[in-house]
Amino acid sequence: MPAWKHAIALGTLLSACGSPATPQRPDFVVHDTLVYVHSDATFARRADLPARVESTIEAALTYWGGSWEELAGRSVTLEGAALVACDGVPSASGCFDGDIRVSTSDLGTTFSCVEQTELVHEVGHAVIGDAAHLDPRWMDFTPVADALGGRVGYADEAEVDCPIVVGVWRHPPRH
């Protein structure tokens, strides 16, 4: 049984026992990775979201040298809030703390596609760790940007460009 089904089964069991901590059913699952959508961004309501999340994560895994097994049983949450709390840092636009959470907006501007979020960056943390951002790949996302470039985005149900701004993902190394 996939890990996400175990989580739901455990939540159902705990619910039956009166526990208030019942896991929410994922909006969809990609390669045994649970995906939750807590955003009203236009792209987050599109039928192609599961395929776009899958292809974005796939490009990130290729870039970071990872595999889907490293994300199996974990979750990815797309948050509508501009910031997510992460290990005591209240103002992060993305977080990996065993699971991935990314904002679907940047300083109040909603992204037009999932590829623009911090998802690629946070998959990096899931694959290589490196909380200090010492790996030089944190500064050169050209290969993954090329892999994701040219896709369509969405705004008010209309198609728009989905420009990939790699500066969103970069993080200068901490020494």
N, C-alpha and C positions, 0 to 999 in steps of 0.2 A: 504494500500500500504506500503511495507517495506520502512524503512528510506532511504536505499541506492537508491531506485527508486525516492524518493522525491528529493534527492540531485542531481541526474542526470536530473530530470525534471526541477529543479530550475536552474541548469547550462545551460540547453537548452534555458530556458526563458531568462536568463541573456545574453546569447550569442546572441539571437535574438534582444535584446535591445542594443547591442553594448558593453556590459561589457567585459573587458579583462579577468576576473576571472571566467573562465568556468571550473567546476570540470572535471577531467579526468575520463573516464569510468573505473571502477575497472577491474582488470584482472579476478577476480572471487569473489564470495560472499559466506561466510560460516555463517550460522545462523544469517543473517542480519548484518554481519560484512564485510565491504568492504576490499578486499585485493588487493594491488597494488604491482607489481613486477618490481622494477627498478634495476635489477641485472642480470648479465650474468653468475652467478654461475651455474654449471652444474645441481645441484639439483633443481634450480629455473626454469629450462626449461623442467623438467620431467612431464609426464602426471599425476604422483601420487602426485604432489605438493598440490593440494587442500585437498586431504585426509590427507596428512601429516600435513599440517597447522591445519586442524580441530582436528586431534588426539593430536597434541602437545598442542594446546590451551585447549582442553578438559582435558588433564592431568594437565595442569597448573591451570585451574579453580577448579578442584578437590582438588589439593594441597592447594590453597589459600582459598577454601571455597566459591567460587564465582559461577556465573551462566552466561549463554550466554546473558541473558537480560542486564547484565552490559556492554556488548560489542556491543549490538545492536545499529546500526547507527554510530558506530565509524569505524575507519579504521586501518588496519595493513599494513605497507609498508616495503618491503624487499629492502634495499638499497645496491647497489654494492660498494659504497664508504666504506672505512675502518672506518670512523667516521661519526656521524650524529650530527648536532647542536641541543641542547636541552636547552631551557630556558636560553640562554646566555652562556651555556657551549659548546664550539665548539668541544670538543674532547670526546664525549660520544659514546659508541658502541651500545647504545639503549636509547630510550626515550619514556616517556609517558607524553604527555602534552594535554590530551584529546583524542589523537589518539596515536597509537603505531608506532614507526619507529625503525627498527633494522638493523644493518650492517650484511651483509652475509660473512664478513671476519674478521679476527682478526690479527692485525699487519701485514697486507699484505698477509696472508695465507687465501685462500678462504675455507669456511666451506664445508664439504661434504654433509651436510643435514641440514634442517631447525631446527631440534632439538638441534643443537649445538649453535644456535644464542642466543641472549639475550631475545628471545620471552617469555620464562617462567618468567623471572625476570620482564619484563615490564607488563605482564598480572597481576603480583602481585601488581604493582603500580595502575593499573586500578581497581583492586578489593579492595585492602585495603588502597590505598594511601601510607602513611608512607614514605614520602620523606626523613626522617632522618634515615630510615632503623633501627628502634628500635625493631621491631617484631623479635623474635628469629628465625623465619622460614627463614630469610635471610641467616642464616648460616648453615642450614641443609636441603639440597635438596635431600637427599637420597631417600625418597618415590617417588618423581617425576622422578628422574633419573632412578630408578628401573622400573617405568612404561614405560619409553621411551627407555630403554636399549635394545640392541640386534638388532637394526634396521640397514638396509643397507644404505650406503651413495653412492655418485656418484662423480667420477672424470674423466674428459675426456670421458664421456659417458660409462665408465666402473663402475661396482659395486665395492665399497670399504667399509671398516668399517665405522661406524658412532659412534665413542666413545663419550659418554657424559662426559664432564669435568665440574663437578658442581662448581668448582672454578670460572668459567666464570660468574656464576649467583650470587655468594656470595657477600655480602656486609657487612663488619663489622659495627655494630651499631655506630652511631655518638652520642656522649654524650654532 
